[in-house]
């Protein structure tokens, strides 16, 4: 059902449309009564006594609030019975008019002329009508029931006139609905008026019986007034307690919701009978300043407040309740700012959280010109404010917990849960001509910062990266942090082809120097890209595939990788072989292959490199990089290294017993070198197999060692002290080869096969190889070239002074049985100064 439209209040000046005719009518009746009875003022003593009585009744008023205005329910019919019976009509009109004027001036803290003169005209016109009824009917003795009926009729006319005049002025000023509200309340007014008439008639009968009854009536009136006041106060307290209970219950239920002002302010305004109720909350963290006001005539809340700034600042400075109005003498100095703002009275109660003031609850202008806030109202508002402060704190706590549940505490970015929810919404509303892109940025070097400068510096680095990502992502993107050094950006793009260029541009903007503490670091990232719908239909799949792509991007020079199915199949395969690898290690199912190493000058076989190989019973041959990566992530790499080293030493012992002394080379990872127990294990194995330490070479990959050089150096020195040889594998691919080479206790360098294989056709690769050989000879290091696959490459290396070669030109990695066959077919004994060695028969 459509809501009936509200009529906007008109100006109070419209009240003169009713006041004017009432005043004219009153003056006309007064003039007529004066003409008919020119000695009416001779009874001025009785009139003065009547004036005092009517004023007392008007002051002892009971108020009924209807919307913005307060309507008075008084026992005025009691004295009216007496004055209508005993006084001439002109005197009665004067008494009522003067009593109304005096009582309005006494009771009103703030008054407006239109309302003041309307009340005077209304009461005077009503009593003039009642006097016309009395004058038009016969006058009987006060003990005669016929006189009682005449007085009742006259006062009923007065009451109906009073209600009609009030309804008329409310309709003129506030709209037709306000007038209807007054008429509906008129039924109760007639009931109360009838009761008062009966009391007045009792007083009349008593006074007619004997004048001494006035003494008893005065005592009765005093007792009745006290009883009515006590009863009214009891009802007010009961009503207030019930309303406070309902309000606090509503506030408690809305405490964790953002609709607290809607629940609170309207109820406070009604309970406190105020024109305005305002909630002001100071800004705090993520919560901005809040200022909302409920006004009696408005259905919604207003984002303004009638409270003068000086009043609120005074309340905040004192830190306690501030009450300004006629009932509070202690704040008399603040009455002037209120009058300037056209405010009658105000109560301000600070909202406190511990010792901190978080806001204020304010009520302005007690409804009704004849009422103002009292001390009891202060206590009620303080009770409400305590519940409101608790509700605000609870709401902010819940909001903070909700925010923390969906955001990263360090960077304040959305976390994985929030990103997942946002992606779920994005894929639902994707347009046909666009794709949803997931960019995963993996920050390189964050772990190094943690280890070298502490976690505080690492956190600062991540916060700097988060700030840069927010700045470059744009307004349409959502930036989040889903892991330790992993950030995600989700956005929409025109096509899949555009996503790689977009990721590349963002990566380039993200790169650059970042200041952490006293250091300036160059931070790089690897970016993985996945796209909906090409790479997945749900958020988890998109994120997982973006992470796979980011891992693959780490080894790419441009650092950006778009997901493709081969990445997932390889990752799934690695995951599937993790458990099988442990079983293979337990059962000795891994094989060790051997690749010969040959001197280039005289083609002597000097040793072999021991390499692990795995033939999976279901998946066939597993690539070494796959199962080695699995072993590293599952903590089985030390066992794998131990298997290879044990097999190499065992074969080395056998060859020595067969008078074929060959050295062995075993690859080590940085993780193995970080194990302080490893040198002791090597020493025990050498002793167990009786192998000379000089016949064992450990090859360490240069790129892997650069990041942990300070941590692995102690282990390298201990291995060197055992007598084993140390070799830098994949030399030339690291970022700082030359600067670190002299710090490492190594005996040889092994040139990466990517340079060796390209040197015959690429002058750049040839220059690198020549430089490495020259540098190694300067440091007195042996040079091994891996990847020798052609006679031309062999001749070039020999010409440059490379000492040892290894590659498919000589032999592929072979299992032990085939290696023995290769020995017999491809080598022959040769006598040298150091003894008999094996020499290649021919290079094929």
C-alpha positions in Angstrom: 0.0 0.0 0.0 1.4 3.4 -0.9 2.1 5.7 2.0 0.0 8.8 2.3 2.2 11.8 1.4 3.2 14.1 4.2 2.1 17.7 4.1 4.9 20.1 4.7 4.2 22.4 7.7 3.3 25.9 6.9 4.4 29.0 8.7 3.1 29.6 12.2 1.6 32.9 10.9 -1.2 30.9 9.4 -2.5 30.6 13.0 -3.8 34.2 12.7 -6.4 32.9 10.2 -8.1 31.3 13.3 -6.9 33.7 16.0 -8.4 36.8 14.2 -12.0 35.6 14.0 -11.9 34.2 17.5 -10.6 37.5 18.9 -13.3 39.5 17.0 -16.0 37.1 18.3 -14.7 37.5 21.9 -14.5 41.3 21.7 -18.0 41.4 20.2 -19.4 39.3 23.1 -17.5 41.3 25.7 -19.0 44.6 24.3 -22.5 43.1 24.2 -22.2 41.9 27.8 -20.8 45.3 28.9 -23.8 47.1 27.3 -26.3 44.9 29.0 -24.6 45.1 32.4 -22.6 48.3 32.9 -21.8 47.6 36.6 -20.1 44.2 36.0 -16.7 45.5 37.3 -18.2 46.2 40.7 -17.5 42.6 41.5 -13.7 43.1 41.0 -12.8 41.5 44.3 -14.5 38.2 43.4 -13.0 38.5 39.9 -9.5 38.9 41.4 -10.1 35.8 43.5 -11.3 33.9 40.5 -8.3 35.1 38.5 -5.9 33.6 41.1 -7.8 30.3 41.1 -7.9 30.0 37.3 -4.2 30.9 37.0 -3.4 28.1 39.6 -5.4 25.6 37.5 -3.7 26.7 34.3 -0.3 26.3 35.8 -1.0 22.8 37.2 -1.3 21.4 33.7 -1.1 17.8 32.4 0.5 17.7 28.9 -0.3 15.4 26.0 2.2 15.4 23.1 0.8 15.1 19.6 3.6 15.4 16.9 5.4 18.7 17.4 2.9 20.4 19.8 1.9 19.8 23.4 -1.8 19.9 24.3 -2.8 20.8 27.9 -5.3 18.7 29.9 -6.3 20.9 32.9 -9.1 20.8 35.5 -10.2 24.2 34.4 -13.9 23.2 34.3 -13.9 23.1 38.1 -13.3 26.9 38.5 -15.3 27.6 35.4 -18.5 26.1 37.0 -18.0 28.6 39.9 -17.1 31.7 37.8 -20.0 31.1 35.4 -22.4 30.9 38.3 -21.1 33.7 40.5 -19.6 36.3 38.1 -21.1 38.4 35.4 -20.3 37.3 31.8 -18.0 40.3 31.1 -16.0 39.6 34.2 -15.8 35.9 33.3 -14.3 36.8 29.9 -11.8 39.2 31.4 -10.7 36.6 34.1 -10.2 33.9 31.5 -8.3 36.1 29.1 -6.0 37.6 31.7 -5.4 34.2 33.4 -4.5 32.6 30.0 -2.0 35.4 29.2 -0.4 35.3 32.6 0.0 31.5 32.7 1.4 31.4 29.2 4.0 34.0 30.1 4.9 32.2 33.3 5.2 28.7 31.9 6.8 29.4 28.5 10.6 29.4 28.4 10.3 30.5 24.7 7.2 31.8 23.2 5.9 33.0 19.9 3.3 35.7 19.6 1.1 33.7 17.2 0.8 30.8 19.6 0.4 33.1 22.7 -2.4 35.1 21.3 -4.1 32.1 19.7 -4.4 30.5 23.2 -5.7 33.7 24.7 -8.3 34.1 21.9 -9.3 30.4 22.0 -9.9 30.3 25.7 -11.7 33.7 25.7 -13.9 32.8 22.7 -14.8 29.5 24.4 -15.8 31.0 27.7 -17.7 33.8 25.8 -19.8 31.0 24.1 -20.4 29.4 27.5 -21.4 32.8 28.9 -23.9 33.2 26.0 -25.5 29.9 26.9 -25.7 31.0 30.6 -27.1 34.4 29.6 -29.7 32.9 27.2 -31.2 30.5 29.8 -32.9 31.1 33.1 -30.8 31.4 36.2 -31.7 29.0 39.0 -30.4 28.4 42.5 -27.1 26.5 42.7 -28.9 23.6 44.5 -31.4 23.3 41.6 -30.5 20.4 39.2 -31.8 22.6 36.3 -28.9 25.0 37.0 -26.5 22.0 37.0 -27.7 21.1 33.5 -27.3 24.7 32.2 -23.7 24.8 33.6 -22.9 21.5 32.0 -24.3 22.5 28.7 -22.3 25.8 28.8 -19.0 24.0 29.6 -19.7 21.3 26.9 -20.0 24.2 24.4 -16.7 25.6 25.8 -15.0 22.2 25.4 -16.2 21.6 21.9 -15.2 25.2 20.9 -11.8 24.6 22.4 -11.2 21.4 20.5 -12.6 22.8 17.3 -10.4 25.9 17.5 -7.3 23.8 18.2 -8.1 21.4 15.3 -8.6 24.4 13.0 -5.3 26.0 13.8 -3.4 22.7 13.5 -4.9 22.1 10.1 -3.9 25.6 9.0 -0.3 25.3 10.3 0.6 21.6 10.1 -1.9 20.1 7.7 -5.2 18.3 7.7 -3.8 15.2 9.4 -2.7 17.2 12.4 -6.2 18.5 12.7 -7.6 15.0 12.5 -5.2 13.9 15.3 -6.6 16.7 17.5 -10.2 15.7 16.8 -9.5 12.1 17.6 -8.0 13.2 21.0 -11.0 15.3 21.6 -13.1 12.3 22.8 -10.8 11.8 25.7 -10.9 15.6 26.4 -14.7 15.5 26.6 -14.6 12.6 29.0 -12.1 14.4 31.3 -14.1 17.7 31.0 -17.3 15.9 32.0 -15.6 14.5 35.1 -14.2 18.0 36.0 -17.7 19.4 35.5 -19.1 17.0 38.1 -16.4 17.9 40.5 -17.1 21.6 39.9 -20.8 21.1 40.6 -20.0 19.3 43.9 -17.9 22.4 44.8 -20.9 24.6 43.9 -23.4 22.6 45.9 -21.0 22.6 48.9 -20.5 26.4 48.7 -24.2 27.0 48.3 -24.9 24.9 51.4 -22.4 26.8 53.6 -19.6 29.2 52.9 -17.4 27.3 55.5 -17.2 24.4 53.1 -14.6 26.4 51.2 -12.1 25.4 53.9 -12.8 21.7 53.5 -12.8 22.1 49.7 -9.3 23.8 49.9 -7.9 20.9 51.8 -9.5 18.4 49.4 -8.1 20.3 46.4 -4.6 20.3 47.9 -4.8 16.6 48.6 -6.1 15.9 45.1 -3.3 18.0 43.5 -0.7 16.1 45.5 -2.2 12.7 44.7 -2.5 13.5 41.0 1.1 14.8 40.9 2.3 11.6 42.6 0.2 9.4 40.3 1.4 11.3 37.2 5.0 11.0 38.3 4.6 7.3 38.9 3.0 6.8 35.5 5.8 8.9 33.9 8.5 6.8 35.6 6.8 3.6 34.6 6.4 4.7 31.0 10.0 5.9 30.9 11.4 2.6 32.3 9.4 0.6 29.8 10.5 2.8 26.9 14.2 2.8 28.1 14.0 -1.1 28.2 12.6 -1.3 24.7 15.1 1.2 23.4 18.1 -0.6 25.0 16.9 -3.9 23.7 16.6 -2.4 20.2 20.1 -0.9 20.5 21.6 -4.2 21.7 20.1 -6.0 18.7 21.4 -3.4 16.3 24.8 -3.0 18.0 26.7 -5.0 15.4 24.9 -3.4 12.5 25.5 -0.2 10.6 21.8 0.8 11.2 22.4 1.8 14.8 21.5 5.5 14.3 18.2 4.6 12.6 17.3 2.4 15.6 18.6 4.8 18.2 17.7 8.3 17.3 14.0 8.1 16.5 13.4 6.3 19.8 15.5 8.8 21.8 13.6 11.7 20.3 10.3 10.1 21.2 11.3 9.0 24.7 12.9 12.4 25.6 10.0 14.3 24.0 12.5 16.4 22.2 12.4 18.2 18.8 15.8 16.9 17.8 18.0 13.9 18.8 21.5 13.8 17.5 24.3 11.2 17.4 27.8 12.5 16.7 30.8 10.1 16.5 34.3 11.3 16.2 36.5 9.8 13.4 38.5 6.8 14.4 40.7 4.7 12.2 38.8 3.5 9.2 35.6 5.0 10.6 34.8 8.6 9.4 33.1 11.2 11.4 29.3 10.6 11.7 26.7 13.2 12.4 23.0 12.3 12.1 19.9 13.9 13.6 16.3 12.7 14.0 13.7 15.5 13.9 10.1 15.0 14.9 8.7 16.1 11.6 11.1 14.1 9.4 10.8 10.4 8.7 14.5 10.0 7.7 17.7 11.2 9.4 19.4 14.5 8.7 23.1 15.0 8.3 23.1 18.2 10.4 22.7 19.2 14.0 21.1 22.3 15.6 23.6 22.1 18.5 25.9 25.2 18.6 29.5 24.2 18.2 30.5 26.0 21.4 28.1 23.9 23.4 29.4 20.6 22.1 33.0 21.7 22.5 32.3 22.6 26.1 30.8 19.2 26.7 33.8 17.4 25.2 36.2 19.6 27.1 34.5 18.9 30.5 34.1 15.2 29.6 30.7 15.0 31.3 27.1 15.6 30.8 26.2 19.1 29.9 22.6 20.4 30.5 21.5 23.9 29.5 18.0 25.2 30.0 15.7 26.9 32.5 16.0 24.0 35.0 19.8 24.1 35.2 21.2 27.2 36.9 24.9 26.0 36.7 25.0 26.5 33.0 23.2 29.9 32.9 26.2 31.4 31.0 25.4 29.1 28.0 21.8 30.3 27.7 22.8 33.1 25.4 24.3 30.9 22.6 21.1 28.8 22.8 18.9 31.9 22.4 21.0 32.9 19.4 20.3 29.5 17.8 16.6 29.8 18.8 17.0 26.7 21.1 15.1 26.4 24.4 17.2 23.8 26.1 19.7 21.0 25.3 21.2 17.9 26.9 24.6 16.5 25.7 26.0 13.3 27.1 29.5 12.1 25.9 29.8 8.5 24.7 32.8 7.0 26.3 35.0 3.9 25.6 37.1 3.5 28.7 38.8 6.9 29.2 38.2 8.0 25.6 35.3 10.1 24.3 34.1 8.6 21.0 31.1 10.8 20.5 28.0 12.5 22.0 24.3 11.8 22.3 22.3 15.1 22.2 18.6 16.1 22.5 17.4 19.6 21.8 14.2 21.4 22.6 11.8 19.6 24.9 8.5 19.6 23.1 5.9 22.1 24.4 6.4 25.7 25.2 5.6 25.1 28.9 8.0 22.2 29.5 11.8 21.9 29.7 14.3 19.2 30.4 14.8 18.3 34.1 17.3 16.4 36.1 15.3 13.2 35.7 15.7 13.6 31.9 19.5 13.8 32.3 19.6 10.5 34.2 17.5 8.8 31.5 19.7 10.1 28.7 22.9 9.1 30.5 21.5 5.5 30.8 20.7 5.5 27.0 24.1 6.9 26.2 25.9 4.2 28.1 24.1 1.5 26.1 24.7 3.4 22.9 28.4 3.7 23.6 28.6 0.0 24.2 26.7 -0.7 21.0 29.0 1.6 19.0 32.1 -0.2 20.4 30.6 -3.6 19.8 29.7 -2.6 16.2 33.1 -1.3 15.5 34.7 -4.4 17.1 32.6 -6.7 14.8 33.4 -4.5 11.9 37.1 -4.7 12.7 36.9 -8.5 13.1 35.1 -8.7 9.8 37.7 -6.5 8.1 40.5 -8.5 9.6 38.9 -11.7 8.4 39.0 -10.4 4.8 42.1 -8.2 4.8 45.8 -8.7 5.3 46.9 -7.0 8.5 50.4 -5.9 7.3 49.3 -4.2 4.0 45.6 -3.7 4.6 45.0 -5.4 1.2 42.2 -7.9 0.7 43.4 -11.5 1.6 42.9 -14.7 -0.2 39.3 -15.2 1.1 38.3 -11.7 -0.1 40.0 -12.2 -3.4 38.2 -15.5 -3.9 34.8 -13.9 -3.1 35.5 -11.0 -5.5 36.6 -13.4 -8.3 33.4 -15.4 -7.8 31.3 -12.3 -8.3 33.4 -11.2 -11.3 33.0 -14.4 -13.2 29.2 -14.2 -12.7 28.9 -10.8 -14.4 31.5 -11.1 -17.1 30.6 -9.5 -20.5 31.0 -11.4 -23.7 33.7 -9.1 -25.1 36.0 -9.2 -22.1 37.9 -11.6 -19.9 38.6 -11.7 -16.1 42.4 -11.6 -15.5 44.3 -12.9 -12.5 47.8 -11.6 -12.2 49.9 -13.2 -9.4 53.1 -11.2 -8.5 55.8 -13.3 -6.7 58.3 -10.9 -5.0 61.9 -12.0 -5.4 64.4 -11.5 -2.6 61.9 -10.9 0.3 63.4 -13.9 2.2 66.9 -12.4 1.8 65.7 -9.2 3.3 64.1 -11.0 6.3 67.3 -13.0 6.9 69.8 -10.2 6.5 67.9 -7.2 8.0 65.1 -8.7 10.0 61.4 -9.3 9.6 60.6 -5.6 10.2 62.5 -4.7 7.1 60.9 -7.5 5.1 57.5 -6.2 6.2 58.4 -2.7 5.1 59.4 -4.1 1.7 56.1 -5.9 1.3 54.2 -2.7 2.4 56.1 -0.8 -0.3 55.3 -3.3 -2.9 51.6 -3.2 -1.9 51.6 0.6 -2.2 53.1 0.5 -5.7 50.7 -2.2 -6.8 47.7 -0.1 -5.6 49.0 2.9 -7.5 49.7 1.1 -10.8 46.7 -1.3 -10.8 44.1 1.4 -11.5 40.6 2.1 -10.1 39.0 -0.9 -11.8 41.4 -3.5 -10.3 41.3 -5.3 -7.0 44.7 -5.7 -5.4 45.3 -8.3 -2.7 47.9 -10.3 -0.8 47.4 -14.0 -0.7 50.7 -15.3 0.8 54.0 -14.3 2.3 55.4 -12.6 -0.8 52.6 -13.2 -3.3 50.2 -10.5 -4.5 47.2 -10.8 -6.7 45.6 -8.3 -9.1 42.2 -9.1 -10.6 40.8 -6.9 -13.3 39.0 -7.1 -16.7 40.7 -7.0 -20.1 39.6 -7.0 -23.7 41.2 -10.3 -24.6 43.6 -13.0 -23.5 46.3 -11.8 -25.9 46.3 -8.4 -24.1 46.9 -9.9 -20.7 50.6 -10.7 -21.1 51.4 -7.2 -22.3 49.4 -5.8 -19.4 51.3 -8.0 -16.9 54.6 -7.0 -18.5 53.8 -3.3 -18.3 52.7 -3.6 -14.6 55.9 -5.6 -13.8 58.1 -2.9 -15.4 56.3 -0.2 -13.4 56.7 -2.2 -10.2 60.4 -2.7 -10.7 62.8 -0.2 -9.5 64.7 0.8 -6.4 63.0 0.5 -3.0 64.4 1.9 0.2 64.4 -0.4 3.1 66.1 0.9 6.2 69.5 2.3 5.1 69.6 0.1 2.0 68.2 0.7 -1.5 67.2 -2.5 -3.1 66.2 -3.5 -6.7 63.2 -5.7 -6.3 62.0 -7.9 -9.1 58.9 -10.0 -9.4 57.7 -13.0 -11.4 54.2 -12.7 -12.8 51.8 -15.6 -13.5 48.7 -14.9 -15.6 45.5 -16.9 -15.7 42.3 -15.9 -17.5 38.6 -16.7 -17.1 37.1 -18.6 -18.9 40.1 -20.0 -20.8 42.0 -21.2 -17.7 39.3 -22.1 -15.2 35.7 -21.5 -14.2 36.1 -20.9 -10.5 38.3 -18.7 -8.3 40.4 -21.4 -6.7 41.4 -22.9 -10.1 42.3 -19.5 -11.5 44.5 -18.7 -8.5 46.1 -22.1 -8.5 46.9 -21.8 -12.2 48.2 -18.3 -11.8 50.6 -19.5 -9.1 51.8 -22.3 -11.4 52.5 -19.8 -14.1 54.3 -17.5 -11.6 56.6 -20.4 -10.6 57.4 -21.0 -14.2 58.0 -17.3 -14.8 60.9 -17.2 -12.2 63.2 -18.8 -14.7 62.2 -16.6 -17.6 64.3 -13.5 -18.5 61.2 -11.4 -18.9 59.5 -12.8 -15.8 55.9 -13.1 -17.2 54.2 -16.4 -17.9 50.7 -17.1 -19.2 49.3 -20.3 -17.9 49.2 -23.3 -20.3 48.1 -26.9 -19.5 51.6 -28.3 -19.7 52.4 -26.4 -16.5 49.6 -28.1 -14.6 50.3 -31.6 -15.9 53.9 -31.3 -14.8 52.9 -30.0 -11.4 50.3 -32.7 -11.0 52.8 -35.3 -12.0 55.3 -34.0 -9.4 52.6 -34.1 -6.8 51.8 -37.6 -7.7 55.3 -38.9 -7.5 56.1 -37.5 -4.0 54.9 -40.6 -2.1 56.4 -42.9 -4.7 59.8 -41.2 -4.4 60.0 -42.0 -0.7 59.2 -45.7 -1.5 61.8 -45.7 -4.3 64.5 -44.4 -1.9 63.5 -47.0 0.7 63.6 -49.8 -1.7 66.7 -48.8 -3.7 64.7 -48.3 -6.9 66.7 -45.2 -8.0 69.5 -45.8 -10.4 72.9 -43.9 -10.6 74.2 -43.2 -14.1 77.8 -42.2 -14.9 78.9 -39.7 -17.5 82.7 -39.8 -18.4 84.9 -36.7 -18.0 87.9 -36.6 -20.5 91.1 -34.4 -20.6 91.0 -32.5 -23.9 94.8 -32.4 -24.5 95.5 -36.2 -24.4 91.9 -37.7 -24.3 92.5 -39.5 -21.0 89.5 -40.6 -19.0 89.9 -39.0 -15.6 86.5 -39.5 -13.9 82.8 -39.7 -14.1 79.9 -37.5 -12.9 77.3 -39.5 -10.9 73.7 -38.7 -11.8 70.5 -40.0 -10.3 67.9 -41.5 -12.7 64.4 -42.9 -11.9 62.3 -45.3 -13.9 58.8 -45.0 -12.4 56.9 -48.3 -12.6 53.7 -46.5 -13.9 54.8 -43.2 -15.4 58.0 -44.4 -17.0 61.2 -42.3 -16.9 60.9 -39.2 -14.6 62.9 -36.2 -15.5 65.7 -35.5 -12.9 64.5 -31.8 -12.5 61.1 -33.1 -11.5 62.0 -35.7 -8.9 64.8 -33.5 -7.5 62.4 -30.6 -7.1 60.0 -33.0 -5.3 62.8 -34.3 -3.1 63.7 -30.8 -2.2 60.2 -29.7 -1.3 59.4 -32.9 0.7 62.7 -33.0 2.7 64.1 -36.1 0.9 67.0 -34.4 -0.9 69.6 -35.4 1.7 68.6 -39.1 1.3 68.8 -38.7 -2.5 72.3 -37.2 -2.2 73.3 -39.9 0.1 72.2 -42.6 -2.3 74.2 -41.1 -5.2 77.3 -40.5 -3.1 77.2 -44.0 -1.6 76.9 -45.6 -5.1 79.7 -43.4 -6.5 82.1 -44.2 -3.7 81.3 -47.9 -4.0 82.1 -47.9 -7.7 85.1 -45.7 -7.2 86.5 -48.3 -4.7 85.8 -51.1 -7.3 87.6 -49.2 -10.0 90.6 -48.6 -7.8 90.7 -52.3 -7.0 90.7 -53.0 -10.7 93.6 -50.6 -11.2 91.4 -48.1 -12.9 91.6 -45.1 -10.6 88.8 -42.7 -11.6 87.4 -39.8 -9.7 83.7 -39.2 -9.1 81.7 -35.9 -9.1 78.4 -35.6 -7.2 76.0 -32.6 -7.4 75.1 -30.9 -4.1 72.2 -28.5 -3.5 72.4 -25.4 -1.3 70.0 -27.1 1.1 72.4 -30.0 1.6 75.2 -27.5 2.3 73.1 -25.8 4.9 73.1 -29.1 6.9 76.1 -28.8 9.3 76.2 -32.6 9.7 76.9 -33.2 6.0 80.8 -32.9 6.2 80.8 -35.5 9.0 78.7 -37.9 6.9 81.1 -37.5 4.0 84.1 -38.2 6.2 82.5 -41.3 7.5 81.6 -42.5 4.0 85.2 -41.9 2.7 86.6 -43.9 5.6 84.1 -46.7 5.1 84.9 -47.2 1.4 88.6 -46.3 1.7 88.4 -43.8 -1.0 91.0 -41.0 -1.2 89.1 -37.6 -0.6 90.9 -36.1 -3.6 89.0 -38.5 -5.9 85.7 -36.9 -4.9 84.4 -33.7 -6.4 81.3 -31.9 -5.2 79.6 -29.7 -7.8 77.5 -26.8 -6.5 75.3 -24.8 -8.8 76.4 -21.2 -8.9 72.9 -19.5 -9.2 71.6 -21.5 -6.2 74.6 -20.8 -4.1 74.7 -17.0 -4.7 71.6 -16.4 -2.5 73.0 -18.2 0.5 76.8 -17.7 0.1 77.3 -16.5 3.7 75.5 -19.4 5.1 77.1 -22.2 3.1 80.7 -20.9 3.3 81.4 -22.7 6.6 80.3 -26.0 5.2 82.4 -25.4 2.0 85.5 -24.8 4.1 84.9 -27.9 6.2 84.6 -30.0 3.0 87.7 -28.5 1.6 89.5 -29.3 4.8 88.5 -33.0 4.3 90.5 -33.0 1.0 87.6 -33.3 -1.4 87.5 -31.1 -4.5 84.8 -28.4 -4.9 83.5 -27.3 -8.3 81.2 -24.4 -9.3 78.6 -25.9 -11.6 76.7 -23.9 -14.2 79.3 -21.2 -14.1 78.5 -18.0 -16.0 74.7 -18.1 -15.4 74.8 -16.4 -12.0 74.5 -12.7 -11.5 77.8 -12.1 -9.6 80.2 -14.8 -10.8 83.4 -12.7 -10.9 82.9 -10.8 -7.7 82.3 -14.0 -5.7 84.6 -16.5 -7.3 87.7 -15.5 -5.3 85.7 -15.9 -2.0 84.8 -19.5 -2.6 87.1 -22.3 -1.5 86.8 -24.1 -4.9 89.2 -26.1 -7.1 87.4 -26.0 -10.5 84.7 -24.2 -12.5 82.3 -26.0 -14.8 81.2 -23.8 -17.7 77.5 -24.1 -18.3 76.5 -26.1 -21.4 74.4 -23.3 -22.8 77.6 -21.3 -23.5 79.6 -24.3 -24.7 77.0 -25.5 -27.2 76.6 -22.1 -28.7 80.3 -21.0 -28.9 80.8 -22.5 -32.4 78.2 -20.2 -33.9 77.8 -17.3 -31.4 80.7 -14.9 -30.9 79.2 -13.8 -27.6 79.2 -17.3 -26.1 82.7 -17.8 -27.4 83.8 -14.6 -25.6 82.2 -15.7 -22.4 83.9 -19.2 -22.5 87.3 -17.6 -23.4 86.9 -15.2 -20.5 85.9 -17.9 -18.0 88.9 -20.1 -19.0 91.3 -17.1 -18.8 89.9 -16.1 -15.4 90.1 -19.6 -14.0 93.7 -20.0 -15.1 94.5 -16.8 -13.3 93.0 -18.2 -10.1 94.7 -21.5 -10.6 91.4 -23.4 -11.1 90.7 -26.4 -13.3 88.2 -25.7 -16.1 85.6 -28.3 -17.1 83.4 -27.7 -20.1 80.0 -29.5 -20.2 77.9 -29.9 -23.3 80.7 -30.9 -25.7 78.9 -32.3 -28.6 81.0 -31.6 -31.7 84.6 -31.9 -32.9 84.6 -28.1 -33.7 83.6 -27.3 -30.1 86.3 -29.7 -28.8 89.0 -28.1 -30.9 88.0 -24.6 -29.9 88.1 -25.5 -26.2 91.4 -27.2 -26.6 92.8 -24.2 -28.3 91.6 -21.9 -25.5 93.3 -24.0 -22.8 90.2 -25.8 -21.4 91.4 -28.9 -19.5 88.5 -31.3 -19.2 85.4 -31.9 -21.3 82.1 -33.7 -20.8 79.3 -34.2 -23.2 77.6 -36.4 -25.7 80.6 -36.3 -28.0 82.2 -38.6 -25.6 79.3 -40.4 -24.0 75.8 -39.9 -22.6 75.2 -40.7 -18.9 75.2 -44.6 -18.7 74.2 -47.1 -16.1 77.1 -49.1 -14.5 76.8 -52.1 -16.8 76.8 -50.1 -20.0 79.6 -47.9 -18.7 81.7 -51.1 -18.3 81.0 -52.0 -21.9 81.9 -48.4 -22.9 85.2 -48.7 -21.0 86.1 -51.9 -22.9 85.0 -50.6 -26.3 86.1 -46.9 -26.2 89.2 -46.8 -24.0 92.5 -48.5 -23.9 95.3 -48.6 -21.3 97.9 -45.9 -21.6 101.1 -45.4 -19.5 101.8 -42.0 -18.1 104.2 -40.6 -15.6 101.6 -41.1 -12.8 100.8 -44.6 -13.9 98.4 -46.4 -16.2 95.2 -44.6 -17.2 92.5 -45.2 -19.7 92.7 -43.3 -23.0 89.9 -42.9 -25.6 90.5 -45.0 -28.7 88.8 -42.5 -30.8 86.4 -39.6 -30.5 83.1 -40.4 -32.3 
